[in-house]
Amino acid sequence: MKEFQMFFFDVDGTLLDNRNHRISPAVMEALTRLQKNGKKIVISSGRDVNTILMMPQLAAIAWDGYICRNGSVIADAQKTELFRVFFDQATMAGLEAVSAQLRSPIQYMGHDDWLNCPPTPDFIAACEFFHRDPAAIDVRATRSDDQATMALAFDAADSDYAAYRTIPGLTVLPTPFHYADLVLRGIDKGVGITRLCQHFHIDPQATMAFGDGINDLEMLQAAGVGVAMGQGREEIKAIADYVTDSVEQDGIVTALQAFGQL
């Protein structure tokens, strides 16, 4: 049986189901058992630390590390940042130009979040998916000294966000929920695994990662074993080492049992 030392978990569609945004009791118990057995467990998400900890179930777990904003921010168990990268000025200018061309807002995520122009129906639909109040975000023009580690674009559920793909140095990660993650090219969750393994002096081959979305692809490839959730994107299943049950069927537990970790 292979020995694993650290486990990485995507949030939406992996830990949390997509309907109620809850972690099942079976998965909560599995996470507790992993830590009792001396294993490290890490959040790996497009969300930031503060947003993660606003959710009572996630805040109740003593995570050993955080890969946030798709690898743009990495923190240890005490939430001390180990790494943070910002968009350069050229990328920010490109984002502003495309946003103006499409008359569609961008949600920037820096030390604070802001929406660079008034909300659209697609922005509101994305907020509904996350159970967030659309009025809660600050709406203002982007300033010349603003910095962002990541951004969200908003469009129809089946959009490929082609205009944003023309921006040099930008990676576009569409979702089926009226938004796409926008990150610097070369920054991803796989980079987060590499950096945290270096921090903890753990061989990446002794890690297991769980995900369901296109932004999890590099993470599953970087881990010793990459596990795709059963309801996940076909692109993720194609590169995974193991395809487990869906999030609604406690796919995390199924995979951990299959690899002798529970």
Order of alpha helices (4+ residues) and beta strands (2+ residues): beta-alpha-beta-alpha-alpha-beta-beta-beta-alpha-beta-beta-alpha-beta-beta-beta-beta-alpha-beta-alpha-beta-alpha-beta-alpha
